[in-house]
Amino acid sequence: MPLTKPTPTMRWKCVCAYDGSAFEGWQSQASGRAIQDVIERQLQRIFSRDVRVHGSGRTDSGVHALGQVFHFDGEWTHGSEKLRTALQGGLGHAIQIKSLRRARANFHARFDAQGKTYRYHVYLGEAGPFATRYCWSFKREIDWKALEKAAAVLRGRHDFKAFSANNGTERETTVRELRRLEIVRRGRTVRFTLEADGFLYKMVRSLVGALLGVGQGKLTPEYIAAMLKSGQRTAAVQTAPPQGLFLRKVFY
């Protein structure tokens, strides 16, 4: 009898958005309340087997995404749009599958990523009830000149170990290229946009917290420069709360 050729693996690349308020982050948790868990349960219903999802990176509990990327493997012959519809059908309103398409067999959502953009939202004062889940209500006066000076120190290629919650315990290098750090103010809203070739654990929230610490006068731009040089995190740096953070885009 002729040998049957094995069916080639079909790899799918997905871009999704989610409101992270009610979830325990992206990465699978024992409670089953992570976004990855919800997606994997729906894929199990579709394919009648366990399907593992691989994301571009984790987001913490309460953090949101507009462009998280993940991949999975599964045999499907009905077209990508029907698969996207089937996947969306069991996810509810808090998770949206924005796109789904075939990818090359060796594509990896995490290891092929070349960079990411995050955005952090701050409201100066007391945010309204419909905005509190998506920004940091910041009720102190800000020295914007000092804050901008500190931002200039942070832009570029540095060892950001001092701005990682793991304080450099990652096995990978802690050197990153912060390509963009933009602060835009419109009325009482402030938008921090950060783009880099990669981010360390809680790095964005640490940078925003440090910049606002400078703005309050608790820290100085020189202190920020010294932290970069020493690689030592101190209790003086506040980690900004999660609800103001959005993963906007992953670059490949």
N, C-alpha and C positions, 0 to 999 in steps of 0.2 A: 504493500500500500504506500502511496506517496505521503511524504511527511507533510503535516499541516503547518503552515507558516504561523508563527505567533502573531497575535494582533498587536500592532504598534501602540505604544502608550500615547494617549491623547492628553496633553497638558493644557490647562486652561488658565489664562491670566484674567483676573477680575480687579476692577476698581470699585470701591464702595465708600459710602459716606455713612456716618452714624452720629447720633446723639448719645454721648457716653454717660449721661446723667444716671441712668438706672442700671448700668453694667459695672462689673468688677474688672474693667480694663479690657484690652484686646486678648491677652494671652489666656489660654485655657486654665480654668480653676476647678478645684475639687467640688465647689458648689454648683458648677455648671452655669454660672451667671456671667461668664465672659462672652464677648462678642464672637470669638472663635468658636466657643461651645455651641452657640445658637446656629451659626452657619454650618458647622459640622453635623449637627442633628438634622438639619434640612437636607444636606447632601446625602446623609444615610437613608433618608426616606426616598430620595430620588433614585439612588443607585442600589438600594437594598444591601448595602455593606458599609463598613466603616470607611470614611474618606478623611484623610488628614489634610488640613489646610496649613499653608506656610505663608505667613505675613511678612511684609517688608520690615517690620519691627513692632515692638509692643508699644501700646499707649496705656497710661495708668488709669485707674478707676476715676471716672468723672471727666476724662479728657475726650474730646470730640475729634472727628475726622471728616474732611471733605474729599480726600483722595487717598485713602489707604489702599494698598495693593496687596493682593494675595494670589497664590496659585494652588491648584490641586490637580490630581490625575483622575480621569474617569472616561470610560467609553460611552460615547453619545453620538447618535447618527441623525438627529432631528434638527440640527442647526443650532448655532450659538444663541440666537435670540429666544428660541423656545427653551433652551437651558437656562438662560438668564431669567425668563419669566417663571419657570418652575422653581428656581432657587429663591427668587423674590417672594414667591407665594407663601412661604412659611416663615418669613423673617419679621413681619410686623412693620409698623411705621417708623420705628427708630433706626432701622438699618435699611439702606437703599443700595442695590446693586446698580451702579451707574453704567458699567460696561462689562462685557464678558466676551472673550474671543480666544481662539486657538493660539497657543504659543509654541515656540520650538521646544523639542523634547527635553533639552537641558536648561531651559529658563528657570531661574530661581528668584523669587520676589525679593528676598533679602540680599543674597550675595551678588546679584547683578545690579543692585541699586547704586547709582552714581552720586546721589545727593537727595536732599529733602528740603522742603520749605514748610516752616511752621508759622503760625500767626497767634499772637496773644493779645487779648482784648482787656482793656482797663477802663473803668468808668470812674471819673473823678467826682466822688460824692456817693450818694446812696442810689444804686441802680433800682429801677422799677421792678415789680414782681415778675414781669415777663422777660426780663433780661438777666436776672441774678444767676441763672444756671449757665450763662455764657460769657461771663466777665468777672473781673475782680473789682469790687467796690472799694475804691481807695480814697480815704477821707482826709489825707494829709496834704499840705502844700508841697509843691515840687519846684526845685531849682533846675530849670530846664537846661541852662547853660552847663551846669556841672554834669547833668545826666548825659548830655550830648558829648561832652569831653570824655566821659568814661566809655561811652559807646565807641568812640574813635580808638580807644586803647584796645578794645576787644576785637575789632574787625581785623581779619587777616588770619594767618596761620600761626597757631599757638598750641601749647600743651594745656588743655582745658581740664586737667585732672582736678583742680581745686573747685571746679563747677560741676562735678559729677557727684551724685548722691552716694556712689560707691567709693568715692575718694581714691580712684585709681586702682581698685581691686580687679577691674576687668582684665582679662588675659590679652586683649587686643591693645594696640597703641591708643593713647589718650590725646594724641595730636590730631587736630581738626582744622580745616580751612573754613573759617566763617566768612563766606563770600559776600553776604549781605546782612546788614543790621540796620533796619530803617524804622524810624519812629515818626508816626503821623498823628497829629492832634487835630480833631475837628470838634469844636465845642468842648463838651465834657468827656468825649470818648477819645481814647488813645489806643493806637494800633501798633504793636511791635511785630515786625516781619523779619524772620531770621532764616537764612538759607546757608547750608553748609554741605560738605561732602559726606557728612555723617554727624550724628549727635550722640553724646554719652547719656547714660541714664539720668533723667531729670535735669539735663543740661540747660534746656530752654527755660524751664521754670526757675532754675538757679540764676541764670543770667538776668532774667527780668527782675527777680527779687533783688539782685545785687544793684542793678541800675536804679531801681526805685529807692533802694537804701542810700545811694549817692544823692538822688533827688531830694531825699528828706534831710540830708546832712549827717546821716549816721555813718556813712562811708565817704571816701574821697576817690577821685580818679587814680590818684597815686596808690591808694590801698588796693584798688583793683589790679593795677599793674604789678604790685608786689605779690598778689595772690597768684597771678599767672606765672610769675618767675619762680615762686617757691613751690607751687603745686599743692599747697596746704589749704584745706577748707577750714573756715572758722564759723563759730556760732553767730557771728555778726551778719552772715549772709542768710537772708530769709528765702525759702523756697516758695515761689508764688503758688497760690492754690490752683488745683487742676482745672476748674470749670472754665477758666478763661482761655485755655489752650486748644488750638485746632491744628491737626496735621493737614496741610493744604495739598501738597503734591509730592510725589516721589519721582525722581528722574532716573532714566535708564539710557 
